[in-house]
Amino acid sequence: MQEEIESVMDAVRKHHELYENALPLIASENITSNTVRVLLASDLSHRYAEGDVGNRFYQGCEYIDEIEKRAISYAKKLFEAEHVNVKPTSGVNANIAALFALTSPGDKIMALSVPDGGHISHSRYSVPAIRDLKLKNLPFDPYEMNIDVAKMVKEIKEKRPKLILLGGSLFLFPHPVLEAREVADEVGAKIVYDASHVLGLIAGKKFQDPLREEADVVTSSTHKTFPGPQGAIILCGNGLSDRIDKAVFPGTVSNHHLHHVAGLAVTLVEMKHFGAEYASQILSNAKALAQSLYEQGFDVLCEHKGFTESHQIAVDVRGYGGGDAVAKKLEKTNIITNKNMLPSDEAPDNPSGIRFGVQELSRIGMKESEMREIASFLRRVVIEKEDENRVKEEVIELRRGFQHVQYCFDGKDAYKFPEALYF
Ligand SMILES: Cc1ncc(COP(=O)(O)O)c(C=O)c1O
């Protein structure tokens, strides 16, 4: 094979090997079942199907229509949504479409700042800027790690935004959707709930249900706690379906990613069967890891609230050199995490925090006892400054027993490079 190609293949094989032997704790990632991996490598990845089911701009879409129709219908049932759009190619794309559908240039919107947990696509550097919106940050209570409801109500009444964007990237506790709904109605604002991080928990009915709490639109990535292929979904009521669909196609997507739609359809079925059990285990694992980290001496946020009600845990590591230094140190032991801004932070380079997410470790079958073992690895590396190579050997040993994806119908050898499985 061409040397250049072999170099790429080699890097991919090494990436697989790293992840077979690592503890992936990044809160925005997950692993799909093998069925989904096969679909991602299918011919669908080469095709175009602009337009809607039954009304395409291209021929050859008979089976693509069947796939997309099924994805939409499975999602409608799982999330009890009147209308579903499966075309956005990423969470940011879904947010762009929702904000373009529901606002006009010059409108006021409210969203969380990035240090308080908002995603960059909610910030003044991203979607609000390209839509020329006036952004006002939602008031946040750092002790509660949640939106300050009383201040939010007051500010919505005063500022009278057109849209309130809830949900976020550092997302420990359910957001006050019902409380926002009441006052949003008073001022005529729409509520968009970005469920990117918590969609898998919502699918398993173990987190707030934003549609039942009367958010107007739910946007979401499909690859964080929801363990599908990279991509996104938008859920809404029939009243907004037209505006949302047009803002997606032709507004912000021409050809959607058909192999991802097929993978999404399969993951929706997996979540229908296994979602409740999977989401329950995530919540138990997150609490177990948080409690153990706290007992081992870490400054885990929100002890007074049981640390977390999602897949995430936030730890203040300023005492150990900050989030950047700690994340890099952990990487040497094959523990993969990310630095994270906390509410007091101003600059993103070396923020105070580390964010852990337990969804991928839960998906490969880890339970509370493994969480306690991982907390002890973290203490040994970060607090006791033990030799990283020694801990790495134990990380690899622990991972050896967890190579299959659970909560699906076919998860063996999940981290193997596909050539070994299918060629
Ligand atoms: C709350 C939230 N919204 C949107 C996104 C963006 O999703 P994507 O990476 O699929 O564009 C993220 C990514 O982490 C996120 O945390």
The ligand as an ORCA input file, in Angstrom:
! r2SCAN-3c Opt
* xyz 0 1
  C     -24.536     21.600     25.170
  C     -23.868     21.315     23.872
  N     -24.462     21.718     22.741
  C     -23.907     21.511     21.519
  C     -22.700     20.868     21.428
  C     -22.098     20.704     20.085
  O     -22.320     19.477     19.598
  P     -21.516     18.980     18.293
  O     -20.127     18.737     18.741
  O     -22.302     17.761     17.913
  O     -21.632     20.082     17.281
  C     -22.045     20.412     22.572
  C     -20.744     19.711     22.422
  O     -20.121     19.259     23.309
  C     -22.628     20.673     23.821
  O     -22.019     20.317     24.950
*
